[in-house]
Amino acid sequence: MEVSVIGAFIWTAMLSSVVGYRPVIIVHGILDGPRQFEILAKYINESHPGTNVTTFALYDYIASLKPLWQQVEDYRQAISSIMQSADGVHLICFSQGGLICRGVLATLPTHNVHSLIFLASPLAGQYGDSYYLRYFFPKFIKTRLYHICYTAWGQKISVCNYWNDPHQRERYLQSSNYLAPLNGEIEHVNLTGKRKKDSYL
């Protein structure tokens, strides 16, 4: 009995070394960067030694406030390069990163994402206070933020790209150049002829 258990363990270890684990890609959130996910990457490697874990150093910290379509374009190129050399990938998307992942997958003709995990991500948009809103808009409360977000200038700030004020629906549909088209609520050039909304789910 003991020999068979040891044999099974050796066989599993050999199989894992041959097959390997799918790469893990982590997309950070607003005002974050790769450093915030070092513990998670370490835990993944301790649980599954040899796993290729990538947290991109893209749009880190203050640069994460750049418009989301701009971020999606660069993330799509970076993620696609890993996808092409792997038999499927796992995608972990944190906070604003979840909306970036939605944009990436919605604009890729095909993809090989095996598992998609959203962590604390405002996928339906945001309407509420948070530490970064109080930091950047200290004089505005959520009921007044649409005065900034639903303008051409405001749509150049990432958080405004997914600001979804339920009391300003018409303004949202007229002004939102990211979340509304991503949800299929309005048409957008970035999604024309590409994957339908949420077809990856």
One Martini backbone bead per residue (centre of mass of N, CA, C, O) as a GRO file, in nm:
protein
  201
    1MET     BB    1   0.059   0.062  -0.022
    2GLU     BB    2   0.300   0.257   0.012
    3VAL     BB    3   0.417   0.220  -0.271
    4SER     BB    4   0.166   0.327  -0.430
    5VAL     BB    5   0.170   0.612  -0.309
    6ILE     BB    6   0.454   0.688  -0.399
    7GLY     BB    7   0.405   0.634  -0.699
    8ALA     BB    8   0.179   0.844  -0.735
    9PHE     BB    9   0.346   1.089  -0.652
   10ILE     BB   10   0.564   1.064  -0.869
   11TRP     BB   11   0.374   1.072  -1.111
   12THR     BB   12   0.255   1.353  -1.050
   13ALA     BB   13   0.522   1.509  -1.054
   14MET     BB   14   0.598   1.434  -1.344
   15LEU     BB   15   0.344   1.545  -1.481
   16SER     BB   16   0.376   1.840  -1.386
   17SER     BB   17   0.655   1.886  -1.527
   18VAL     BB   18   0.539   1.841  -1.813
   19VAL     BB   19   0.275   2.012  -1.817
   20GLY     BB   20   0.214   2.213  -1.612
   21TYR     BB   21   0.125   2.543  -1.557
   22ARG     BB   22  -0.063   2.791  -1.599
   23PRO     BB   23  -0.052   3.101  -1.649
   24VAL     BB   24  -0.041   3.402  -1.451
   25ILE     BB   25  -0.247   3.698  -1.458
   26ILE     BB   26  -0.204   4.030  -1.323
   27VAL     BB   27  -0.438   4.298  -1.267
   28HIS     BB   28  -0.432   4.594  -1.148
   29GLY     BB   29  -0.529   4.870  -0.984
   30ILE     BB   30  -0.585   5.156  -0.856
   31LEU     BB   31  -0.289   5.281  -0.739
   32ASP     BB   32  -0.120   5.042  -0.844
   33GLY     BB   33   0.109   4.753  -0.851
   34PRO     BB   34   0.319   4.487  -0.838
   35ARG     BB   35   0.391   4.510  -0.532
   36GLN     BB   36   0.091   4.438  -0.423
   37PHE     BB   37   0.144   4.115  -0.553
   38GLU     BB   38   0.376   3.949  -0.418
   39ILE     BB   39   0.225   3.761  -0.223
   40LEU     BB   40   0.046   3.620  -0.429
   41ALA     BB   41   0.273   3.513  -0.610
   42LYS     BB   42   0.409   3.349  -0.386
   43TYR     BB   43   0.168   3.165  -0.321
   44ILE     BB   44   0.142   3.036  -0.598
   45ASN     BB   45   0.435   2.916  -0.602
   46GLU     BB   46   0.400   2.744  -0.344
   47SER     BB   47   0.152   2.576  -0.455
   48HIS     BB   48   0.285   2.608  -0.772
   49PRO     BB   49   0.558   2.523  -0.882
   50GLY     BB   50   0.657   2.711  -1.175
   51THR     BB   51   0.472   2.935  -1.202
   52ASN     BB   52   0.376   3.185  -1.421
   53VAL     BB   53   0.391   3.513  -1.288
   54THR     BB   54   0.213   3.815  -1.397
   55THR     BB   55   0.282   4.165  -1.325
   56PHE     BB   56   0.226   4.444  -1.468
   57ALA     BB   57   0.413   4.747  -1.557
   58LEU     BB   58   0.122   4.911  -1.594
   59TYR     BB   59  -0.016   5.179  -1.498
   60ASP     BB   60   0.108   5.290  -1.240
   61TYR     BB   61  -0.057   5.442  -1.017
   62ILE     BB   62  -0.109   5.743  -1.148
   63ALA     BB   63  -0.137   5.607  -1.439
   64SER     BB   64  -0.425   5.468  -1.371
   65LEU     BB   65  -0.586   5.744  -1.472
   66LYS     BB   66  -0.600   5.670  -1.738
   67PRO     BB   67  -0.756   5.586  -1.998
   68LEU     BB   68  -0.896   5.277  -2.062
   69TRP     BB   69  -0.848   5.236  -2.366
   70GLN     BB   70  -0.546   5.280  -2.344
   71GLN     BB   71  -0.492   5.046  -2.149
   72VAL     BB   72  -0.612   4.816  -2.314
   73GLU     BB   73  -0.416   4.822  -2.550
   74ASP     BB   74  -0.158   4.748  -2.381
   75TYR     BB   75  -0.267   4.495  -2.239
   76ARG     BB   76  -0.335   4.331  -2.489
   77GLN     BB   77  -0.045   4.299  -2.588
   78ALA     BB   78   0.073   4.169  -2.331
   79ILE     BB   79  -0.126   3.927  -2.304
   80SER     BB   80  -0.100   3.803  -2.590
   81SER     BB   81   0.198   3.707  -2.564
   82ILE     BB   82   0.124   3.487  -2.352
   83MET     BB   83  -0.104   3.334  -2.498
   84GLN     BB   84   0.067   3.231  -2.750
   85SER     BB   85   0.264   3.050  -2.531
   86ALA     BB   86  -0.012   2.907  -2.430
   87ASP     BB   87  -0.243   2.665  -2.274
   88GLY     BB   88  -0.353   2.885  -2.132
   89VAL     BB   89  -0.498   3.114  -1.888
   90HIS     BB   90  -0.485   3.308  -1.591
   91LEU     BB   91  -0.712   3.567  -1.467
   92ILE     BB   92  -0.635   3.843  -1.245
   93CYS     BB   93  -0.867   4.101  -1.133
   94PHE     BB   94  -0.829   4.422  -0.980
   95SER     BB   95  -1.068   4.617  -0.973
   96GLN     BB   96  -1.006   4.809  -1.231
   97GLY     BB   97  -0.882   4.558  -1.375
   98GLY     BB   98  -1.157   4.430  -1.450
   99LEU     BB   99  -1.226   4.643  -1.671
  100ILE     BB  100  -0.980   4.587  -1.840
  101CYS     BB  101  -1.036   4.289  -1.895
  102ARG     BB  102  -1.302   4.332  -2.038
  103GLY     BB  103  -1.179   4.501  -2.270
  104VAL     BB  104  -0.982   4.294  -2.376
  105LEU     BB  105  -1.188   4.056  -2.432
  106ALA     BB  106  -1.391   4.231  -2.610
  107THR     BB  107  -1.135   4.294  -2.836
  108LEU     BB  108  -1.089   3.999  -2.885
  109PRO     BB  109  -1.141   3.756  -3.109
  110THR     BB  110  -0.951   3.571  -2.928
  111HIS     BB  111  -0.906   3.329  -2.655
  112ASN     BB  112  -0.729   3.145  -2.356
  113VAL     BB  113  -0.906   3.175  -2.108
  114HIS     BB  114  -0.966   2.966  -1.838
  115SER     BB  115  -0.953   3.183  -1.596
  116LEU     BB  116  -1.174   3.427  -1.430
  117ILE     BB  117  -1.081   3.679  -1.184
  118PHE     BB  118  -1.261   3.886  -0.964
  119LEU     BB  119  -1.148   4.160  -0.746
  120ALA     BB  120  -1.317   4.410  -0.638
  121SER     BB  121  -1.504   4.477  -0.898
  122PRO     BB  122  -1.674   4.741  -1.084
  123LEU     BB  123  -1.855   4.615  -1.334
  124ALA     BB  124  -2.117   4.824  -1.309
  125GLY     BB  125  -1.973   5.031  -1.159
  126GLN     BB  126  -1.960   5.355  -0.991
  127TYR     BB  127  -2.135   5.463  -0.669
  128GLY     BB  128  -1.906   5.594  -0.450
  129ASP     BB  129  -1.703   5.591  -0.195
  130SER     BB  130  -1.342   5.643  -0.167
  131TYR     BB  131  -1.020   5.699  -0.109
  132TYR     BB  132  -0.955   5.821  -0.399
  133LEU     BB  133  -1.186   6.025  -0.416
  134ARG     BB  134  -1.106   6.191  -0.165
  135TYR     BB  135  -0.827   6.266  -0.287
  136PHE     BB  136  -0.924   6.397  -0.576
  137PHE     BB  137  -1.241   6.479  -0.458
  138PRO     BB  138  -1.292   6.650  -0.174
  139LYS     BB  139  -1.556   6.844  -0.273
  140PHE     BB  140  -1.694   6.579  -0.365
  141ILE     BB  141  -1.979   6.407  -0.407
  142LYS     BB  142  -2.149   6.160  -0.558
  143THR     BB  143  -2.394   6.356  -0.654
  144ARG     BB  144  -2.161   6.559  -0.813
  145LEU     BB  145  -1.950   6.406  -1.002
  146TYR     BB  146  -2.089   6.426  -1.285
  147HIS     BB  147  -1.983   6.714  -1.354
  148ILE     BB  148  -1.710   6.575  -1.435
  149CYS     BB  149  -1.745   6.287  -1.567
  150TYR     BB  150  -1.974   6.412  -1.783
  151THR     BB  151  -1.713   6.487  -1.957
  152ALA     BB  152  -1.454   6.515  -2.165
  153TRP     BB  153  -1.250   6.549  -1.938
  154GLY     BB  154  -1.345   6.320  -1.744
  155GLN     BB  155  -1.296   6.083  -1.968
  156LYS     BB  156  -0.968   6.104  -1.894
  157ILE     BB  157  -1.060   5.941  -1.638
  158SER     BB  158  -1.092   5.635  -1.526
  159VAL     BB  159  -1.323   5.657  -1.310
  160CYS     BB  160  -1.517   5.801  -1.517
  161ASN     BB  161  -1.548   5.552  -1.715
  162TYR     BB  162  -1.727   5.403  -1.448
  163TRP     BB  163  -1.932   5.610  -1.386
  164ASN     BB  164  -2.265   5.525  -1.224
  165ASP     BB  165  -2.530   5.729  -1.220
  166PRO     BB  166  -2.863   5.660  -1.143
  167HIS     BB  167  -2.956   5.986  -1.163
  168GLN     BB  168  -2.780   6.007  -1.464
  169ARG     BB  169  -2.851   5.836  -1.724
  170GLU     BB  170  -2.840   6.024  -1.971
  171ARG     BB  171  -2.555   6.130  -1.925
  172TYR     BB  172  -2.414   5.862  -1.929
  173LEU     BB  173  -2.494   5.780  -2.225
  174GLN     BB  174  -2.362   6.041  -2.354
  175SER     BB  175  -2.055   6.015  -2.206
  176SER     BB  176  -1.982   5.721  -2.194
  177ASN     BB  177  -1.675   5.565  -2.337
  178TYR     BB  178  -1.681   5.269  -2.178
  179LEU     BB  179  -1.906   5.124  -2.012
  180ALA     BB  180  -2.147   5.148  -2.204
  181PRO     BB  181  -2.019   4.992  -2.446
  182LEU     BB  182  -1.936   4.738  -2.282
  183ASN     BB  183  -2.254   4.685  -2.210
  184GLY     BB  184  -2.427   4.767  -2.477
  185GLU     BB  185  -2.571   5.063  -2.454
  186ILE     BB  186  -2.359   5.150  -2.672
  187GLU     BB  187  -2.182   5.242  -2.930
  188HIS     BB  188  -1.842   5.139  -3.045
  189VAL     BB  189  -1.550   5.127  -3.219
  190ASN     BB  190  -1.391   4.914  -3.035
  191LEU     BB  191  -1.645   4.690  -3.087
  192THR     BB  192  -1.647   4.674  -3.379
  193GLY     BB  193  -1.633   4.352  -3.504
  194LYS     BB  194  -1.624   4.217  -3.231
  195ARG     BB  195  -1.675   4.118  -2.943
  196LYS     BB  196  -1.918   4.063  -2.749
  197LYS     BB  197  -2.057   4.125  -2.474
  198ASP     BB  198  -1.961   3.897  -2.245
  199SER     BB  199  -1.860   3.634  -2.425
  200TYR     BB  200  -1.655   3.515  -2.196
  201LEU     BB  201  -1.884   3.398  -1.980
   0.00000   0.00000   0.00000
